[in-house]
Amino acid sequence: MRDNIVLVGMPGAGKSTVGVVLAKRLGRRFVDSDLVIQEKYGKLLHELIEENGVEGFWKIENDVNASLKVHKSVIATGGSVIYGREAMEHLRCIGRVVYLKLPFEEVTERLGDLNARGVTLLPGQTLLDLYEERVPLYEKYAHSIVDCQGLSLRQIVHLIADEYNTADRRNLK
């Protein structure tokens, strides 16, 4: 049963910020999967990436997200969650996946220190390369896409809440 809302998108897209406000509006629990990873391993994301490499971190992220057991929650995922097939299949089964879409220029404006944020770039990969690689994956796994360009936090939350409530009324959870 899809009684969760799962937010995916690039780092800086606002998944955690939108997630907290959306959870309050809908009376649901908020879960940040990056914090679940940090709590499980007792380390910050960038420490896990340094110790395990990018692909090793993706495995950790995939395993943790594929094992999430939550109900009536809003889940904010890490930007690289879409590299984990098992995680994405599980998240699609337990929730409605919403892609928070932002143009590349807006992503670069919002991001600070990529390392401190736990952004996983392969050697020689640019942020633009990463963006172009991930967008089709976000679109592939999303049940719906919210174009966040030029929208306020309130407007984004309103759009997602309205969509979820409409789906709920139609029993499309």
C-alpha positions in Angstrom: 0.0 0.0 0.0 1.4 3.4 -1.0 0.7 5.4 2.1 4.0 7.4 2.0 5.2 10.3 -0.2 8.8 9.9 -1.4 10.6 13.0 -2.5 13.5 12.6 -5.0 15.6 15.1 -6.9 19.0 16.7 -7.2 20.8 17.9 -4.1 19.5 21.4 -3.3 16.1 20.8 -4.8 14.5 21.2 -1.4 13.6 17.6 -0.6 14.2 17.9 3.1 12.7 21.4 3.5 9.6 20.5 1.4 9.4 17.2 3.3 9.2 18.7 6.7 6.5 21.3 5.8 4.5 18.7 3.8 4.6 16.2 6.7 3.3 18.9 9.0 0.5 19.9 6.6 -0.6 16.3 6.1 -0.1 15.2 9.7 2.5 12.6 8.8 5.9 11.6 10.1 9.0 13.0 8.3 11.9 10.7 7.5 15.2 11.9 6.0 16.9 8.8 4.5 20.3 10.5 4.7 19.9 10.9 8.4 18.8 7.3 8.7 22.0 6.3 7.0 24.1 8.5 9.2 22.4 7.1 12.3 22.8 3.5 11.2 26.5 3.9 10.5 27.4 6.5 13.1 29.2 8.6 10.5 28.5 11.7 8.3 27.7 11.1 4.6 31.0 12.5 3.4 32.9 10.2 5.8 31.0 7.2 4.4 31.8 8.3 0.9 35.5 8.8 1.8 35.7 5.4 3.4 33.7 3.3 0.9 34.1 5.3 -2.3 31.2 6.6 -4.3 30.0 3.2 -5.5 30.3 1.7 -2.0 28.2 4.6 -0.6 25.6 3.9 -3.3 25.4 0.3 -2.0 24.9 1.5 1.5 22.2 4.0 0.4 20.5 1.3 -1.7 20.4 -1.2 1.2 19.1 1.4 3.7 16.4 2.8 1.4 15.4 -0.7 0.3 14.8 -1.7 3.9 12.8 1.4 5.1 9.7 0.2 6.9 7.6 3.3 7.5 3.9 4.2 7.1 2.1 7.5 6.6 5.4 9.3 6.2 7.0 11.8 4.0 10.4 10.5 3.0 13.2 12.8 1.7 15.8 10.8 -0.1 19.4 11.5 -1.0 20.0 12.7 -4.5 21.8 9.5 -5.5 19.0 7.1 -4.3 18.0 6.6 -8.0 21.1 4.6 -8.6 19.7 1.8 -6.4 17.2 -0.3 -8.3 16.1 -2.3 -5.2 15.7 0.9 -3.3 13.6 2.6 -6.0 11.4 -0.4 -6.5 10.8 -0.6 -2.8 10.1 3.1 -2.5 7.7 3.0 -5.4 5.8 0.1 -3.7 5.5 1.9 -0.3 4.9 5.4 -1.6 4.1 7.9 -4.3 7.4 9.1 -5.7 7.5 12.8 -6.5 10.4 14.3 -8.4 11.2 17.9 -7.4 12.5 19.2 -10.7 14.8 22.2 -10.9 16.8 23.6 -13.8 20.5 23.1 -13.6 21.2 26.8 -13.1 19.0 26.9 -10.0 20.6 23.7 -8.6 24.1 25.3 -8.9 22.9 28.5 -7.1 21.5 26.5 -4.2 24.5 24.2 -3.7 27.4 25.1 -1.5 30.2 22.7 -0.6 29.4 19.5 -2.6 31.6 17.4 -0.3 30.0 18.6 2.9 26.6 17.9 1.4 27.6 14.3 0.6 27.2 14.8 -3.2 28.6 11.7 -5.0 30.7 12.7 -8.0 32.8 10.2 -9.8 36.4 11.2 -10.6 36.3 13.7 -13.5 32.5 14.1 -13.3 31.1 17.6 -13.3 27.9 18.7 -11.6 26.4 19.2 -15.1 27.4 15.7 -16.0 25.7 14.4 -12.8 22.6 16.5 -13.5 22.3 15.2 -17.1 22.8 11.6 -15.9 20.3 11.8 -13.1 17.3 13.7 -14.6 16.2 10.8 -16.8 16.4 8.4 -13.8 14.3 10.7 -11.6 11.7 11.0 -14.4 11.8 7.2 -14.9 11.0 6.4 -11.2 8.6 9.3 -10.5 4.9 8.8 -10.2 4.7 12.6 -10.6 6.9 15.6 -11.4 6.7 19.0 -9.7 8.5 21.7 -11.7 9.7 23.8 -8.8 11.2 26.6 -10.9 10.0 30.0 -9.6 7.7 28.4 -7.0 7.7 29.2 -3.3 8.0 26.5 -0.6 4.3 27.1 0.1 3.3 26.6 -3.5 5.3 23.4 -3.9 3.8 21.9 -0.7 0.3 22.9 -1.8 0.8 21.2 -5.2 2.0 18.0 -3.7 -0.6 17.9 -0.9 -3.4 18.6 -3.4 -2.2 15.8 -5.7 -1.8 13.4 -2.9 -5.3 14.2 -1.4 -6.8 13.8 -4.9 -5.1 10.4 -5.3 -6.2 9.5 -1.8 -9.8 10.3 -2.6 -9.6 8.1 -5.7 -8.0 5.3 -3.7 -4.9 5.4 -5.9 -2.6 5.3 -2.9 
